[in-house]
Amino acid sequence: MTNAAQPRRASSVRSRYRSVWPLLAVSAALFVAAPEPAQAKDEAKDSKSAEDDIDYVALSARMIKDGHFDRARLLLDQVDVKKPGLDLPRFHTLRGLALLEQKNYSAAERSLKSAIAAGQKEAIVYVYLAQAHFGLKDYQNAISAVQKAGDAGRDTPGLFLLRSQAHWELKEYAAAIRALDEGAAAFPQQPDFARTKLFYLIDLGLFQEVAQLGDRYLSRADATAEDYAAVGEGLRRSRQFRKARDVLESARLRFPSDEKLLVLLAHTYLDDEHPLIAAMIFEEAARLYPQYALEAAELYSRAGRHERALTLNAAVGDQKAKMKQRLSILLKLERSEAIASMAPRLSRLGLLEDDQIRYALAYGLFKSGDFEQAERQLKHITDGTLFENALQLRRAMQACKEAGWEC
């Protein structure tokens, strides 16, 4: 009366692959560590006010370099942008970077565009602008900004991931995978490219490709439980069950308590028509994650181990699911007395509103010899598909009444 839990489908690629922002963080130093322009220093001597403004900008750059973006923003807010001698390109770029790190993408985009309009020549500004566009889900402009960044857009692994993700969001799947391949070629020691590609291939249903990439990827020492699960799922869905089991069993040795790996391994055995082994794995999972007791009991029952199923059913927390499953198991065991004793609890839980449950109870009452209670249950059945069954059960009860002790 219940189905073994299906392994969760891989979530969206956006939520699975590692954030690009840590991989982009290094790019901040490329700009903020730059010396102040000599022209700005010379003009600063002409006016104490201008000197104060330049000090604010320089101080904010140091704040950003040290990761104090809130302080940098406060300093930059005190700058009078109309004062002569101010390095406007640098001011707007620093302000855009501070806003970007605060995830104020709209304001960051405006500041970075102001920097470009004011004459910012450093290509790194387009790296920041790409991040602002991406944060605003303006994926086409994010890609354009990466392209305008030139070499600066190829020196940071996060930019390849950002470009790939932007193409993916635009449903330009081939371009998304090309960007990952380019990133992997440029940064062969960075695992995020192969990991993200695995997830892309799974979402696209290209499971043969998942299997091919998985063999190479899992040889890495830094392969995670999620990586093993991705490869195992790809192999399972391409019906390469033996290979999927090998991968997942190996993963279980490394990550013995990982929930997703246990569930996926159980379903791999189940798909390969080994329900008893699947039941044993679900039982193992239930020791760590009690919600799987229901699935373990269901699979033991499916494998013909009804007594074991009944034992595990006792550990099920969801009372309605527990009673429905218990009724099913008791029917298979032909324990009519036990079924009859369930009537009050089934009624209390509201399960008798389901005519199939009510009919099963009536059948159990009939088998236990309580014809009167069985008839009371049959009178409440309104499901037309059960009408013939109810009629036959009434005939059987009438025959037993006529046969007396011989029934």
N, C-alpha and C positions, 0 to 999 in steps of 0.2 A: 504493500500500500504506500510505499515511498520509493523514491529513486535514489540511488547512491549519488552523493553530491558530485556534480561535474566540476572539474578543475576550473578555476577562474580563468576566463579568457584573458590573454595578455591585455593589459590596460593600454590606453592611448600612448603613442610613442612619446608625446610631450611629457607625460608623467613618469615614464620609465627611464629615459636616458638621463644621464647626469647633466646638471645645469651647465650651460656654457659660460656662465658668469665667472666662476673661479678660473677658468682657462683664459679669460680675457683680462683678468685683473692686472696681470703683469704689464699690460699695455699702458696703464695709467702712468707708470714711472717714465715711460718714453717721453711724455710731455711735461709732467710737473717737475722733473729733474733738470729740465733745460735751463740754461742761465738766462737771466733777464736781458732783453735786447739792449745793446749799448746806447741806441738812440733814446730809449726811454730813460736811461740813467742820466744822459746829458740834459734832457729836457727837464728832468726832475729838479735840477739845480736852479732853474728859473723861478720856481714857485714852491714854497713850503707846503701849500695845499696839494700840489701835484706830487710832491715827495711823499706825503702821507698816503695818497692814493696808491702809489707804486708800492709802498711798504705793505699796504693791505693785500695787494695782489700777491706779492712775494710771500707774505706770511701765509696766505690761504693756500698757496702752492705747497708750502711745507706741511700744512695741516692735511692736505689731501694725500701727500706722499706718505704720511704717517697713519693714514686711515681715519682721520678725524673729519669726516665730511660735513657733519652738522656744524662744527666750529668754522670750517672753511666757508660754508654758506653764510653764516652770520657775518663773517668778515667781508665777504664780497657784497653783501647787502648794504654795507656802509659806504661803498665806493660811489662817488659822484661820476657817472659816465660822461658828463659834459665837461669835466675838468680837462684842461689842455695837458698834453704829455702822457695821457693814459694809453697804455697798450691795449686797445680795444679787442683785437683778435685773441690775445691771450686771456684777457679778462672774461670774455664770453665763453671761451673754451673751458676755462677752469670752472666757471659757474655751471656750464652744461654738464661737466663731469661730476661735480658735486650733486647736482640734481639727479643725474642718472643713477648714481649710487644710492640715492634716497628713493629710487623707483618712481620719481616724479617725471615720467617719460615725456609728457606733453610739454612741460616747461623746459626740460632738457633739450628737446628737439628745437624749440624756439631759440634757446641760447646758442646752440651749435650752428644753427642756420645764420644767426646774427654774426657769429665768429667768422663764418665763410664770407658773408657779405661785407664784413669789415676788412677782409684781406688775409684771413688765416691761410697760410701756405702749407702748413704741416699736414701731411696726408693722414696722420693719426686722427684728425678731427672726424674723418669719414668712418673710422672704426667706431668712435663714440656715437656718431649719428646713426650708424647701422643698428647699434644696440637700442637706441631710443625708438627707431622705427619698429624694431622687432617687439619691444615692450608694448607698443601701441597696436600690435598685430597688423602693421602696415608692411606686409611681407615683401611685396614687390619693390618698394623703396628701400627696404633693408638690403635686398640683393644688390640693387643699384649702388647703394652706398659702399658696400664691400668691394664692388668692382672699381669704384672711384678711389678707394684706399690704396690700390696698386700693391706695391711690395709690402706695405704695412698690413694689408689684409691677408697676406700669405705668411706672415711671420708669427702668427699666433694660432694655435690649434683651435681655440674657441670660435674663430671666425669661420673655419670650415664647417664646424658643427652648426653654427648659426645659419650659415647659407643653406646647408642641407635641410635644416628644420624649416626654413622659410619656403624652400621649394616644396617640401612635403606638405605644408599647410596649403599651398597653392595647387596641390594634387599633381605637381610636376615630379612624379616619382623617379623617373630615370635620372633627372637632373639632381635630385636629392641623393641618390646613391652614388652618382659621379662625384659629387662634392665630398662624400665620405671617402671614396677611393683616393681622391686627390690628397685629402688630409692624411690618410694612412701612409701614402707614399712620402709625404713631406715629414711626417712625425711617426715613424714606424714603432716607436716605443709607447705611443699613446693608445691605451686600450679602448677608449671611448668610441673610436671610429668603427671597429669591428663589432663592438657591443650594440651600438645603435643600428648598424646594418642588419644584425641578426633580427632585431625587433621589426625593422622595416620589412624584411623578407617574410616574417611570420604574418604581419598584417596584410601583406599582399598575397598570402597563400602560396608562396614559392618554397615549399617544404624541401624539395630536393636540394635547392640551393642552400637552405638552412643547414641541411646535413653536411654538405661539402664544406661550408664555412665553419661549421661547428667543430669538426675534427681538428682544424688548425687552431681555432680560437681557444678551445679547452685545454690545449697543451700549455697555455700560459700559466705561470705560477699564481697570477692574481685573478684567475677566473673565480667568479662569485657563484653563490647558490642560484641566484637569478639567471646567471649565464647558463648554468647546467640545465635549469628548468626550461629556458628558451630553446636550447638545442633539443632536449628531450621531447618537448612538445612538438617541435617541428618534425622530428623523426616519427613520433606517434601518429601525427596527423597525416603523414605520408605513408603510414602503415608499415613502417620498418620497425616492427615491434621488438625484435630481438636486439637490434642496435640501440633502440630507445631504452630498453631495460638495462643494457650494459652501461650506458651513460648515466642513467638515474641511480643504479645500484652503486656505481662508483661515487656519485655525488653524495649518496646517503652515508658513505663511509667518512666523507669529509664534513658533511653537515647533517649529523644524525637527527637533529631535532627540528629541521626546517619543515614547516607545515606544508608549503607548496610542493616541495619535492616529494614528500610522503604521499600526498593526495594524487599527484601526477603519476607516480610510480604505481599506485594502486589501480588507477584507471588504465594504465598501459597494460597491466596484467589482465584486467577485466576485458579490454578490447581484444586481447589475444586469447580470450576464452579460458581464463584461469580464475574463476570467481573465488575459489577458496583462498588462493594466495592473496588476492585483492582484499578479501575479508580480513586476513591476518594482518595485512599492512594497515588497514583502517583501524583495526583493534589497537595496533601499536600507536597510531596517531591519536586515538581516543584517550590513551593514557596521558598524553601531553595536552591535547585539545579535546575536552569532553564532548564537544558538539558532534564529533564523528562517531559516537557510540551508535547512533541511529543507522548510519550507513554501514557500519561494521555488522550490526545485527541483520540488516537487510541482506547483505551479501552472504553471510553464513546461512541464512534461510534459503537463499537462492541456490547455494551449493549443497543443500540437503542436510546441513548441520543445524537442525531446528532447536535442539536443546541448548547448544552454544548461543544461538541467536536469542533465545529466551533469557539467558543469563545476561547478555549484553544489553538487552532491552531494558533491564532493570536500572541501568545507569543513564538512560535517556532523560534529559531534563525537561524537554517540551512535553507536557502532559498529554495534550491532544494527539500529537504525533506518536507518543509512546503507546497510548491505548489503542490507536488504530493499528499500529504495527503488532502489538501484543495479540490483538484479536486475530490478525492474519496468521500469526505463527501458531496460535492455539488451534485454529481451524485445520492447519496442516498436520498438527499432532493429534487431531481428533479428540481433544480434551473438552468434551461438551460440558462437564460440570464446571470447569474453570471459566468457560465462556459464559455460562448462565450466571455465575457469580459477579460478572463484570457489569451487569445491567444497571445498578444504581450509579456507578461511576461514569459509565457512558452517558447516562442521562444528565448527570450533574455537569459534565463537560460540554453538553450541547451536541454531542456527536450523533445522537439519534435523529437529528434533523437530516442527516445523510441517509437516504433510503437503503443504500448498499450496506451501511453499517447496521441499520435496523434489521435488514433481512438476515445478515450474518448472525446477529444475536438470536433472531427467531429460530434459525436453523440449529444453533447450539442448544437452545431451550428444548426444541423438538427432540434432539438426540439425547438430551438428559432425561426425557420423559415428561417434562413440564409442558403439556400441550396447551393448557389454559393460558399460561404466560406467552407462549409462542403465538397463539392466536391473537392475543392483545397487541403484540408487536406488528403482526401482519396487517391488522386493521388500519394502521397508520400509514402504510406504504401507499404512495400515490404515483410513484414512478411507473410509467407505462411499460418500460423495458423489463421491469421486474414482475409484472403482473402474472405472466405464465409460470415463473418460478414460484411465486406465492401460491398460485392455484395448485401446482403439483405438491407443494409442501402440505397444503390443507388436505389433499387427497391421501397423502401418506399418513397424516395424523388420523384421518377417519378410518383408514384401513387398520391402523394399530388399535384404535378403540374397539373395532369390531373383532379383531383377532385376540384381544385380551392379552393374557400372559404369554402367548406365542409370539407377540411382536418384539 
